[in-house]
Amino acid sequence: MTEPYQAQQPQSPYQPGGPVHPPQQYQPHPIGQQDPGSGQPGHLPSPPAGASGRKPLLLAGVAFVALLMLVAAGVTVYEGFIKEDSGLAACKRLAEGKSPDGSVKGSGDLKLTEAEYRQTREVFEDSRYEDIRKHGTTLIDIAWRISQLPKGQESDAFGLLTAAGTAWTGLQTACADQGVLIKTNVE
């Protein structure tokens, strides 16, 4: 029997027009083995270098996005359900006879400083309850305007007092709607 894949005799590399190297014939190998010229026999080719580095990077990206979503959900739950609303907290302090922003004013002076005005207004502005926010900011704005009247012009506050009474009643109602009763002390 003749061999189907006979090797050709190499030609002399010094012959003109002949190949410099002898031609090699491809001979099939069993499954799982490679051509001897392309690597070691018995080993499958390794995946491209770029593909193996992408998978951990992709997993890290997915994990980062998932972490961001978890943090955002946690903040939303905390701000919306766990943390007490600032306007509602102000209602509770008013019901206890304290200042809406929690500060203590010991001198009995009714004149607001700019810092007190801003701090108290912010308490009502940050409320998630629209009616508390509306009536609380209106009331503190009127109180600020009254406290800024020059001496001797207090009579100009009469028109503002009517608006302040309306805002106070609205704030009491808004707080009552949330379960906090603010009593008006009349002695």
C-alpha positions, 0 to 999 in steps of 0.5 A, spaced: 500 500 500 502 506 498 502 512 503 497 517 501 501 523 504 508 522 501 512 527 503 516 531 497 523 530 496 526 537 498 529 541 493 536 544 494 535 551 496 541 553 491 537 551 485 535 557 481 527 558 481 526 553 487 523 554 493 528 556 499 525 552 504 522 545 502 514 545 502 510 542 508 504 538 507 498 539 512 496 532 515 490 532 519 490 530 526 485 527 531 480 532 534 483 536 540 490 537 537 493 542 533 497 543 527 504 543 529 506 549 526 501 553 530 502 551 537 503 545 542 499 538 540 494 536 544 492 543 547 486 547 544 487 555 542 486 560 548 481 565 547 483 572 545 487 576 550 482 582 550 476 577 551 478 575 558 479 582 561 472 584 559 468 580 563 471 582 570 470 589 568 463 588 565 461 585 572 464 590 576 460 595 572 454 592 573 456 591 581 457 599 581 450 600 577 447 596 582 450 599 588 448 606 586 441 604 585 441 601 592 444 607 595 438 611 591 433 607 593 435 607 601 436 615 601 429 615 598 426 611 603 429 614 609 427 621 606 420 619 605 418 614 610 423 614 616 426 621 617 421 626 620 418 631 616 421 638 618 415 641 617 411 636 621 417 637 627 416 644 627 408 643 628 410 638 634 415 644 637 410 649 636 405 644 640 410 644 645 410 651 646 417 652 643 420 655 637 419 652 630 426 651 628 428 648 635 432 654 637 431 657 644 430 665 645 431 666 652 431 674 652 423 674 650 425 679 644 420 678 639 425 681 633 428 676 629 435 676 626 436 674 619 439 668 621 433 666 625 429 668 620 433 664 614 433 658 619 426 658 621 424 659 614 428 653 611 424 648 616 418 650 613 421 650 606 423 643 606 417 640 608 414 635 604 407 637 606 404 643 601 400 646 606 405 646 612 410 649 607 405 654 604 402 657 611 409 656 615 413 660 610 408 665 609 407 666 617 415 666 618 415 671 612 410 676 615 414 675 622 420 677 619 417 683 615 414 686 622 420 685 626 424 689 621 419 695 622 423 701 624 421 704 631 415 708 631 412 705 625 409 699 629 402 701 627 403 699 620 404 692 622 396 692 623 395 690 616 400 685 616 397 682 623 391 680 619 395 676 614 399 673 620 392 671 623 390 668 617 397 664 616 397 662 623 390 659 622 392 655 616 398 652 619 394 650 625 389 646 620 395 644 616 398 641 622 392 638 625 391 634 618 397 631 620 395 629 627 399 635 631 394 640 635 397 647 636 393 650 641 393 658 641 395 660 648 390 665 650 390 668 658 
